[in-house]
């Protein structure tokens, strides 16, 4: 029986410090953002109401906020919304007392306490990066530098003399109305009906992410694998969520960068699905153009916490190991921006040799093969059991989002006992006849005690009009400018592959 499991983050919602009974819901995307949906108990009068709401995340996107009556019976309109995400600190309070005097606590050499009075000329405080999500980091840094000067350098006047830095520990008389202890939404709301209302609040927030990881375990011999999949959730949102209903969205969801965003509202919804006879911890379904994984049981993930949940366990997954030799070694920085004509004219292009032969493993993501669920993008680790029964690590890589009934292919490293060598043996070009002939020899050496098939990949990069005029081995055309030889190499043996390609243009 296959199992699908997945993880979650949570949310408790507070209204003026009171815990609401409704459990929040989260949809977390593997692109470092999430959608939060919660029930907010309101007691409104008819007309205009002023409310302050705390216990939101520190990375809320203000222009994504939606507050509504989920039943659609009450009209709610936010006339004004102010988002504050700069909780009180010493630097912030200093900025509120600029132009005023404060007492500073100091100690003499004997450790006795005394105070002096100083005037705050400049606090050195740079306000919270309110424009960061809309305009981007570079814009904000430029604007704040112009407006506020160097941060962290308060200027204090003591006894008629100006000094940089604080003379001691500032003693503040009291918190002002401008100070907040948590990120806060300040609303001015208009409604057409008085009375209590369980409103629905939703918003997009940064600071949450999830990723999947896969462990593939092979026996001493062969490539029949046991697979365990994990989901790792990271909550860096600045808030703890408790007993939340969590969904994870897998796929390449388009989300604008801060520089692209401008004015934009986001409202994202999701749902759940069942997969097995027993109720699994995590279920999966297709959702729009993506896949949605639902954690069936509410759970808690605290702020600054990383949590892992097993979401996949499968046995006897049939995999195929094969070897690939791609002998061309090209520095992409050297040839960046080169055209096809540049490549054709440079006779040294593509002649540097790569000697490594890759080890690849592929498996079918099908029900018949013990899998058959959409696999989110993630890291794959491979282990093989030694003769003493212990698992030894043999490589890792990444797989992309893999739909059901597709094949995943992973490069697990380079073969130790297989070596490739590639050299060009002929280069003839005629600009008058608009033709070019190029010949190569590829040597494959197998130092194993058993025969091995090696797939030799050759890129015909000189042009799209080509023909193989001579070849020592059969080949397959895999795309318009690539051919592949499948070469059997004997134990402790060497095989040479040669061919000549003729280009015209």
C-alpha angles and dihedrals in degrees: 000000000000121000129203117199135174146170141243152196125221148213140211114188125214130196112195088338096309119123112235120222095226115095117232125236128220132193108193122196126205089237099078100270140089142192116236121202121183141161114245119195110220132182105200135180121217111272124012124007130182116212138171120206125193137180095066121134124276090236101050116147102227096204090057095062116123120183116180148144103261091209091055092227099110125058114226123183125179103216092182135005127190121187119203119187102163106097117200118286136158091262093050093049090049088056090054090056097049108141091021134094127251136184117246121205115226140169130220125219092275090054094251116149124237138155136229129192123237136176118232105232094167127357097204089225118144111205121243114284095260093159096047099095093045103040106017139244098288094050092050095048091051094049096045092048090054095046104037108021122214113356122227095033110106118187115216129183114215122176091345094308126109121224135178112234133026117297090214143326110323116234112210119203095218145326113280127221088256092064121090129188097205138020105286140198112208112198136188102198131185122202135176096221135046125227142065120323134181096217123191117235121193132172144157117250136183125218098069126097142154136199137183128232129191130204115201116194122194129191124241091277131023134017105269101133139204111211131204119182125199133192117209119200121197119195113194094147097115093247139083117229119203130200093353128168103235134201127179121210118210122194141067099294112185112239124170121240118237089262092053100039109080112156109351137150122207128198116172126180133186144177144198141254141196125232115172143034091258116056104260123214090239130030131193138208141162112264119187103307094335141060125254125206118197126203104220097204124056112246141178128241116179128217112277090016130129116204131184130203128183109239104167135040122169135161134205095021107174113227133175123221119205139163128235128194115197101175100187116102112191128173104224092201093057095052099035111143095011117150127220089258091053090052093048092051096049106079092190094059112118096005098111110103130233109201099189122104114208126229112219130184125195132184135179115245094218138129089242089057094052097259123069101153127109106266116215119226112274150127120296123206122192127208133179126201115240125216089265089060096251123128116241123198112245105174148311141219141149132277122203124227102301118199122214114280093022127113122246119210123194132186106221098182142281126316113248097205099041123079132183130199126188129186136166115239102181139024122176124165129180117188091186093056092035093229140119133193122199129176131194139188119206119192120198120194122193116196094175124107092239134054118267133197113223122194109218112204118200124187116211094206100160095082147325096253106073144135132195104234098178131020133170093204136030115266140192126224105230097177140346093289105021134079130182131208120199105209128187110216119195124227111283088357143121131224127191123210118195133179142160122218123200118206128194132183 
